[in-house]
Every structure is written in C-alpha cells, then in structure tokens.
Amino acid sequence: MDDLRARVDELEQREAFHELTIETLNQCLIDQQRQIEDLHNQLVKLSSKLAEKTEDSQISLLNERPPHY
C-alpha cells in the first residue's frame, strides 16, 4: 500500500510540474506573439516611410538639372 501511495504522490508531483511548465510556456508564447505583432507594425511603418522616401527621391531626380549644365 505504501508503494501505491508513493506512486500516486510521484504522479501528482509530475502533474503539478507539467501544469506549471505549460503555464510558463503559454506565457512565453503570449509574450512572443506580442513581440511579433510589434515588430510587424514597425516593419509596416518603416516600409511605408521607405516607399515615400524612394518616391520623393525619384521625383527630385527627375526635376534636377544634369551636372553638365
């Protein structure tokens, strides 16, 4: 009977450890998802700014006189 009780105790300890591990991993996943969303938003903003700068540069080059004038 003591052996059975020891096995049950061991299983309960493992289950508690697994629950804690799952909760910790879940929180890490939530944090990483937030980071991914933040990075995605930054990338969209930077891409938009780069596109604007590229358009502005092309327009100014078209309006610029060649250097030999």
Rosetta silent file (secondary structure, phi, psi, omega in degrees, C-alpha in Angstrom):
SEQUENCE: MDDLRARVDELEQREAFHELTIETLNQCLIDQQRQIEDLHNQLVKLSSKLAEKTEDSQISLLNERPPHY
SCORE:     score description
SCORE:     0.000 S_00000001
   1 L     0.000  -37.475  178.413    0.000    0.000    0.000 S_00000001
   2 H   -64.064  -35.334  179.553    2.880    2.354    0.763 S_00000001
   3 H   -64.612  -41.290  179.061    4.270    1.672   -2.702 S_00000001
   4 H   -64.627  -42.267  179.201    0.959    2.650   -4.291 S_00000001
   5 H   -63.623  -40.372  179.228    0.811    5.854   -2.224 S_00000001
   6 H   -64.410  -39.947  179.082    4.367    6.728   -3.265 S_00000001
   7 H   -66.405  -40.801  177.972    3.479    6.196   -6.919 S_00000001
   8 H   -64.190  -43.983  177.733    0.383    8.399   -6.603 S_00000001
   9 H   -59.370  -43.946  179.269    2.444   11.109   -4.885 S_00000001
  10 H   -61.551  -44.147  179.015    5.038   10.927   -7.659 S_00000001
  11 H   -64.637  -39.268  177.993    2.343   11.228  -10.326 S_00000001
  12 H   -65.090  -39.790  177.697    0.767   14.192   -8.535 S_00000001
  13 H   -64.383  -44.080  178.907    4.146   15.936   -8.339 S_00000001
  14 H   -62.746  -42.265 -179.895    4.782   15.325  -12.023 S_00000001
  15 H   -63.117  -41.721  178.224    1.316   16.593  -12.929 S_00000001
  16 H   -63.917  -41.934  177.893    1.861   19.775  -10.903 S_00000001
  17 H   -62.709  -42.939 -179.886    5.235   20.290  -12.576 S_00000001
  18 H   -65.270  -39.514  177.151    3.697   19.769  -16.014 S_00000001
  19 H   -60.988  -46.176  179.347    0.914   22.249  -15.267 S_00000001
  20 H   -63.046  -41.769  179.060    3.445   24.872  -14.197 S_00000001
  21 H   -62.852  -43.380  179.373    5.569   24.197  -17.268 S_00000001
  22 H   -63.715  -43.387  178.505    2.568   24.555  -19.570 S_00000001
  23 H   -61.755  -42.462  179.197    1.539   27.828  -17.909 S_00000001
  24 H   -64.361  -45.789  178.958    5.095   29.174  -18.235 S_00000001
  25 H   -64.651  -37.777  177.965    5.347   28.147  -21.886 S_00000001
  26 H   -62.765  -42.652  178.769    1.931   29.640  -22.598 S_00000001
  27 H   -65.455  -39.155  176.158    3.018   32.976  -21.117 S_00000001
  28 H   -61.556  -41.608  179.599    6.202   32.879  -23.199 S_00000001
  29 H   -64.252  -41.736  177.498    4.112   32.242  -26.291 S_00000001
  30 H   -62.057  -45.898  179.037    1.823   35.176  -25.494 S_00000001
  31 H   -61.726  -42.572  179.747    4.841   37.459  -24.979 S_00000001
  32 H   -65.991  -37.785  178.266    6.427   36.315  -28.233 S_00000001
  33 H   -63.940  -40.395  176.631    3.193   36.887  -30.135 S_00000001
  34 H   -62.579  -42.769  178.114    3.060   40.450  -28.800 S_00000001
  35 H   -61.763  -42.773  179.538    6.664   40.975  -29.875 S_00000001
  36 H   -61.952  -43.509  179.231    5.902   39.614  -33.341 S_00000001
  37 H   -63.569  -42.674  177.632    2.928   41.956  -33.673 S_00000001
  38 H   -62.081  -45.126  179.501    5.029   44.942  -32.534 S_00000001
  39 H   -64.872  -38.273  177.744    7.803   44.054  -34.967 S_00000001
  40 H   -62.524  -45.093  179.131    5.291   43.589  -37.771 S_00000001
  41 H   -62.216  -41.068  177.408    3.810   47.030  -37.084 S_00000001
  42 H   -63.242  -41.459  179.947    7.290   48.582  -37.070 S_00000001
  43 H   -63.278  -41.767  178.455    8.115   46.857  -40.348 S_00000001
  44 H   -62.450  -44.711  179.473    4.942   48.161  -41.981 S_00000001
  45 H   -63.359  -45.350 -179.801    5.727   51.716  -40.830 S_00000001
  46 H   -64.988  -39.271  178.062    9.339   51.511  -41.995 S_00000001
  47 H   -63.120  -40.931  178.921    8.313   50.065  -45.357 S_00000001
  48 H   -64.679  -44.827  178.296    5.840   52.885  -45.818 S_00000001
  49 H   -62.647  -41.829  179.675    8.449   55.515  -44.924 S_00000001
  50 H   -63.716  -41.172  178.541   10.967   53.928  -47.277 S_00000001
  51 H   -63.178  -41.194  177.797    8.444   53.908  -50.110 S_00000001
  52 H   -62.997  -45.242 -179.643    7.714   57.607  -49.508 S_00000001
  53 H   -63.081  -40.778 -179.427   11.424   58.459  -49.464 S_00000001
  54 H   -64.193  -43.862  177.891   12.019   56.480  -52.652 S_00000001
  55 H   -62.526  -44.239  179.389    9.173   58.271  -54.429 S_00000001
  56 H   -61.813  -41.320 -179.447   10.445   61.667  -53.221 S_00000001
  57 H   -65.553  -41.466 -179.860   13.973   60.849  -54.384 S_00000001
  58 H   -66.102  -40.471  178.897   12.790   59.777  -57.827 S_00000001
  59 H   -65.315  -44.247 -178.806   10.717   62.931  -58.247 S_00000001
  60 H   -66.965  -33.814  177.376   13.589   65.190  -57.171 S_00000001
  61 H   -67.898  -35.292  178.535   15.970   63.401  -59.552 S_00000001
  62 H   -68.126  -33.075 -178.589   13.552   63.958  -62.441 S_00000001
  63 H   -86.601   -9.599 -176.531   13.367   67.670  -61.645 S_00000001
  64 L   -81.714  141.195  177.378   17.117   68.047  -61.180 S_00000001
  65 L   -78.058  144.936  176.839   19.254   69.523  -63.979 S_00000001
  66 L   -61.272  153.978 -175.198   22.070   67.360  -65.261 S_00000001
  67 L   -67.141  -18.286 -176.757   25.523   68.302  -63.897 S_00000001
  68 L   -85.407    2.566  176.554   26.879   69.471  -67.272 S_00000001
  69 L   -82.830    0.000    0.000   24.529   72.493  -67.464 S_00000001
